[in-house]
Each structure stands twice: as C-alpha cells, then as structure tokens.
Amino acid sequence: MKPLAHLQIPLISETTELPLALENFPRFRYMGSKFRLLPWIHDAFQELDFDTVTDAFSGSGVVSYLLKAMGKQVRANDSLAFPSVLTAATVANNATRLNNDDLDLLLNSKARKSDEKFIRQTFEGIFYTPLELSFLDDLWVGMREMDSPFKRSVALAAILRSAIKRQPRGLFTVSDPERYQDGRRDLKLTLKQHFLEQVEAYNAAVFSNGKRNSCSCGDVFEVKMGSDLVYMDPPYVPLADDNCYIKRYHFLEGLACYWEGKELMMSSKVRKITKPFTPFSYRSTAIDAFDRLFRKFADSTLVLSYSSNAFPDLETLRKLMGRYKRTVEVLEKTHRYHFGTHAAAKRNLVEEYLIIGTT
Ligand SMILES: C[S@@+](CC[C@H](N)C(=O)[O-])C[C@H]1O[C@@H](n2cnc3c(N)ncnc32)[C@H](O)[C@@H]1O
C-alpha cells in the first residue's frame, strides 16, 4: 500500500485570491457549509486540471458558485429541494434578475383560496407572525404566475434566505420565536423587509461565466452526472440527532416547493416533514455508500471534503478511494465549526481533509 501523501497547506495569507465574484455570494447559514474553507478549497482546485465539474452535494451552493467564478462548467446537485433552488438562482442562472414589474407582481398577489393559505393555516403560532405567514402564502401565489423558472428561483432563493435570517439561530427546531429576542437586526426586520433586501442580494449575485451551468435535486446515486472532476461533500454520520438537515431546515425545504409532495408530521410541535433516507448518515451504511460513490464517479478526478470527527476515518476512506484511483493525496487543515454550544466548541475544532483521487 502506498503511504499517505500529507501535503503541507499554505496559510490563508499565502493563498491565492478568491475570484472577485465571490463577494456577491449571498452567504447562507448552512450546517457543514464550506464558506470559511473556500480559500483553501480554491487553492486545491487550482492545482487540478478540469473544465467541467459536478458538486454532488451542493448544500448552500457556495462551492458551486466558487467553481462557476473559476470559469468551470458546473453541475450542482443536492437531494434536498431548497439547496437546488439556491444553485438554480446563483449557478445555473447566468442572466435572469427580478425587475420592478416582477416585484409588483409578487408584492401585489393575494392568496384567496383555502389551499393557497396553507402556510398560515399550518404554522400560525409556531414560526413568525400571522401577517408574515400570510405574506409567504401571497408571495407563492405570485411566484406561481411567473413564467420564467429562473425568475421564480431568484424570488424563492430570496425568500429562503429571508426565512432563515428571520428565524432565531437559523434553525427550525423550536417554535415561539417571540421568546427569543437578542436585539439583532435580522430578528427585528419583517419577512417582507428581508425579502426586499434579499432580492437585491440575489440580483447582484447573478453573473455569466460563459458556460451552460446546471443544477438538479436528487439522490446522488440516482441522478445521472459525470464530469472531469467531481467534488463530494456528503453529510457525516451524526454525533447527535440534531445534525439532521431536515430537523434543522424542514421549513425551508417545504417553502421551496410549497410542501408539495412532502409528508407533514402533524404530531411534531414544529410540523416537521419526514426525513429522507441517506446512507451517509448511518454507521451501518456509510462505508458501502462511499464505495459506491467512488465507483460511480471513477472516471473523474475525485475531490472529497471530510473531517477528523466523522465516520468512517481517513484511512478507511483513503483505501476506499484507492480502489478506483491510483493516486490518492490528502490535504489537511485545522478548522473550527461554529455550530453548537460553547461546551461543544472543543469538539468542533477538527482537522479538515480534502481527499483527492487522480489518474
Ligand atoms: C455537508 S452538506 C454540503 C455543504 C456544501 N458543500 C456547502 O458548502 O454548503 C451535505 C449535503 O448533502 C446533501 N445530501 C445528503 N444525502 C444526499 C444524497 N444521497 N444525495 C445527494 N445529496 C445528499 C444534504 O442535503 C446536504 O445539503
């Protein structure tokens, strides 16, 4: 067996500059987001030779956006619906912005039929104020009337980011937001005020890199994808139950599709939706899932983001990737995640890895 190639990582100050477009990315508070690791990831990508790239677990979309800004043809995918809205608006969309007529349509639409008032009927007393919930229902009436899918995705991305900013700690695990007030501006603004700001933010994020970029929503094993390079940032086997994406963000996932096709758990206090299965989240299935993942993309250069507090361990993953790639290198960097309590802060200090399989 070949020895591990631990490459020395340059300090942030020595890294090359991120592409300027990154300044316009509307940062989304997302568990496991690689936002703070971007300079390091950017440097690693710069060493590799590729034109087309798949971001198979796109999450907040920030890595896809980086790759787009680097001039690559990007294919973003995530199994959840709302991450795919974020990449539709910022990555697949090369030119479409909302104009004043679009805003007029959105802000003057009104939910009239009972089934158009689903959000207020379902979440009153749980999240936001009743008026804000009606605003969301009304907005959806307007979004349905939009003929351009990209316009709708810009509007949706704007309301998704509004919804997470307006929610205490950006989590939908507990109800009764009025009890949790820390004076932050984000909690003081109404959803409508946020929305107007976020439309500007997402309009500003739109740019073309001259490539036909795309996005999809699906299980990594079911969606047809392939490219010169595949970047993989799957979820980790959770240390605690609250690592679950649906538990944290179920409201955003529902809002992205007006809860169509989603199963509401009426017995849950916060009206969660049922959790989709992913083999990456369980000790019993994770190793096989990684093996299948590397096999699926064996013809591409593989780049896997991983960390020292996750299962399986680095050595296992390196061996698994080595089944499909002759050269496997590991880049390493110490990183502190900002999710969790102060008590958990120590646990949140982890070694981040980029496991890179070439040839
Ligand atoms: C660690 S996050 C990705 C974070 C992202 N790289 C970023 O910087 O924001 C993992 C993502 O994998 C998605 N996911 C989980 N299981 C999946 C599967 N089987 N297929 C595709 N995506 C999946 C989750 O919805 C989540 O968004």
The ligand as an SDF file (V2000), in Angstrom:
LIG
                    3D

 27 29  0  0  0  0  0  0  0  0999 V2000
  -22.1280   18.9210    4.1650 C   0  0  0  0  0  0  0  0  0  0  0  0
  -23.5400   19.3860    3.2420 S   0  0  0  0  0  0  0  0  0  0  0  0
  -22.8420   20.1400    1.8090 C   0  0  0  0  0  0  0  0  0  0  0  0
  -22.3510   21.5220    2.1200 C   0  0  0  0  0  0  0  0  0  0  0  0
  -21.8980   22.3090    0.9030 C   0  0  0  0  0  0  0  0  0  0  0  0
  -20.6830   21.7820    0.3140 N   0  0  0  0  0  0  0  0  0  0  0  0
  -21.6700   23.7610    1.2890 C   0  0  0  0  0  0  0  0  0  0  0  0
  -20.5360   24.2350    1.2690 O   0  0  0  0  0  0  0  0  0  0  0  0
  -22.6510   24.4180    1.6390 O   0  0  0  0  0  0  0  0  0  0  0  0
  -24.1500   17.8510    2.6710 C   0  0  0  0  0  0  0  0  0  0  0  0
  -25.3340   17.9270    1.7110 C   0  0  0  0  0  0  0  0  0  0  0  0
  -25.5710   16.6210    1.1750 O   0  0  0  0  0  0  0  0  0  0  0  0
  -26.9640   16.5000    0.8860 C   0  0  0  0  0  0  0  0  0  0  0  0
  -27.2460   15.0630    0.7510 N   0  0  0  0  0  0  0  0  0  0  0  0
  -27.4100   14.1410    1.7220 C   0  0  0  0  0  0  0  0  0  0  0  0
  -27.5960   12.9240    1.2010 N   0  0  0  0  0  0  0  0  0  0  0  0
  -27.5530   13.0640   -0.1470 C   0  0  0  0  0  0  0  0  0  0  0  0
  -27.6730   12.1600   -1.2440 C   0  0  0  0  0  0  0  0  0  0  0  0
  -27.8780   10.8550   -1.0290 N   0  0  0  0  0  0  0  0  0  0  0  0
  -27.5840   12.6450   -2.4890 N   0  0  0  0  0  0  0  0  0  0  0  0
  -27.3690   13.9630   -2.7100 C   0  0  0  0  0  0  0  0  0  0  0  0
  -27.2540   14.8680   -1.7090 N   0  0  0  0  0  0  0  0  0  0  0  0
  -27.3330   14.4290   -0.4420 C   0  0  0  0  0  0  0  0  0  0  0  0
  -27.6150   17.2090    2.0650 C   0  0  0  0  0  0  0  0  0  0  0  0
  -28.9110   17.6310    1.7350 O   0  0  0  0  0  0  0  0  0  0  0  0
  -26.6530   18.3720    2.3240 C   0  0  0  0  0  0  0  0  0  0  0  0
  -27.0870   19.5340    1.6750 O   0  0  0  0  0  0  0  0  0  0  0  0
  1  2  1  0
  2  3  1  0
  2 10  1  0
  3  4  1  0
  4  5  1  0
  5  6  1  0
  5  7  1  0
  7  8  2  0
  7  9  1  0
 10 11  1  0
 11 12  1  0
 11 26  1  0
 12 13  1  0
 13 14  1  0
 13 24  1  0
 14 15  1  0
 14 23  1  0
 15 16  2  0
 16 17  1  0
 17 18  1  0
 17 23  2  0
 18 19  1  0
 18 20  2  0
 20 21  1  0
 21 22  2  0
 22 23  1  0
 24 25  1  0
 24 26  1  0
 26 27  1  0
M  CHG  2   2   1   9  -1
M  END
$$$$
